[in-house]
Amino acid sequence: MKNRVFRAGLWLGMLSLALFGGCSSAPKRPVAVFTIKNKVTTQLELVHKAMDQGNYEQALDLLEEARRLSISTDDPELLIREGLARGNILYALGRTEEADAIWNRALAEAELAGAAELAGIVRIYKARSMLLADGATADTVKTQVRTELGAIGSDKLSLALGWTVIGLAEKEQRRWSEAEGALQKALAIHEKDNYLEQAAYDWFLIASVRSMAGQYAGALDALGKAIGFDRRAENTYGLGMDWRAQGDVYKKMGESDEAADAYRRSAAIFRSIFLEQEALQVESRLTP
């Protein structure tokens, strides 16, 4: 009670100063403060960059500060976006049950807050998980994601993710043209706003579609573009994956010397960031 009286007296004192001290010249007070929200946004950008470069453990470490700040503001949007990122990292690490639990919690938070756009984004993440891990039919996933695309509004990265998931579903059904068309829509979003790592990954997926369709020259062209974007982003992990994929395509073409060169380059790139296991895995492909 004493503290409440003190705070009330302090507030009244400040009001008196405003009333009698020339309130016409006082600066207009902001309707909301975004200092912590801006910090979380910056922290999440670092998290996503670490994820794009395959540094999942580092991403989890960075995420701890984002979670602490999100809890401190009790901001549903921050809590949901932190949950999306955490689930994504856990999923990439193969901890799919934990990832799904995190996404379910984020979805419940979004629905409680009446945040339809964020709820739609969470459902797209879950749909991707269903396609890649739970064996859901591609048609089910495509239908769900197309429904959510209409709900997520102007969130560009989430729109791009939706088109990526649709592209993967089309690939699952061996509908090569439709798969590339969807992935190109994601690419257009990423290229326009210079999301370099994401654009590189789009080209990587397009290369995979073309390779599976037997379009090897087109696959190599797409991987060349992926390498260009990953170089601009200094995305070492992505570059290692790109060169490994080039080796796979050359191997399919029967070009053993070119495949070996690509594999060796990939292994060297992985070793430059101390990923010895990945380097050894690539080198194992050198043997017929």
Stockholm file with secondary structure:
# STOCKHOLM 1.0

chainA/1-288         MKNRVFRAGLWLGMLSLALFGGCSSAPKRPVAVFTIKNKVTTQLELVHKAMDQGNYEQALDLLEEARRLSISTDDPELLIREGLARGNILYALGRTEEADAIWNRALAEAELAGAAELAGIVRIYKARSMLLADGATADTVKTQVRTELGAIGSDKLSLALGWTVIGLAEKEQRRWSEAEGALQKALAIHEKDNYLEQAAYDWFLIASVRSMAGQYAGALDALGKAIGFDRRAENTYGLGMDWRAQGDVYKKMGESDEAADAYRRSAAIFRSIFLEQEALQVESRLTP
#=GR chainA/1-288 SS CHHHHHHHHHHHHHHHHHHHTTGGGSCCCCSCCCHHHHHHHHHHHHHHHHHHTTCHHHHHHHHHHHHHHHHHHTCHHHHHHHHHHHHHHHHHTTCHHHHHHHHHHHHHHHHHHTCHHHHHHHHHHHHHHIIIIICCCHHHHHHHHHHHHTTSTTCHHHHHHHHHHHHHHHHHTTCHHHHHHHHHHHHHHHHHTTCHHHHHHHHHHHHHHHHHTTCHHHHHHHHHHHHHHHHHHTCHHHHHHHHHHHHHHHHHTTCHHHHHHHHHHHHHHHHHTTCHHHHHHHHGGGCC
#=GC SS_cons         CHHHHHHHHHHHHHHHHHHHTTGGGSCCCCSCCCHHHHHHHHHHHHHHHHHHTTCHHHHHHHHHHHHHHHHHHTCHHHHHHHHHHHHHHHHHTTCHHHHHHHHHHHHHHHHHHTCHHHHHHHHHHHHHHIIIIICCCHHHHHHHHHHHHTTSTTCHHHHHHHHHHHHHHHHHTTCHHHHHHHHHHHHHHHHHTTCHHHHHHHHHHHHHHHHHTTCHHHHHHHHHHHHHHHHHHTCHHHHHHHHHHHHHHHHHTTCHHHHHHHHHHHHHHHHHTTCHHHHHHHHGGGCC
//
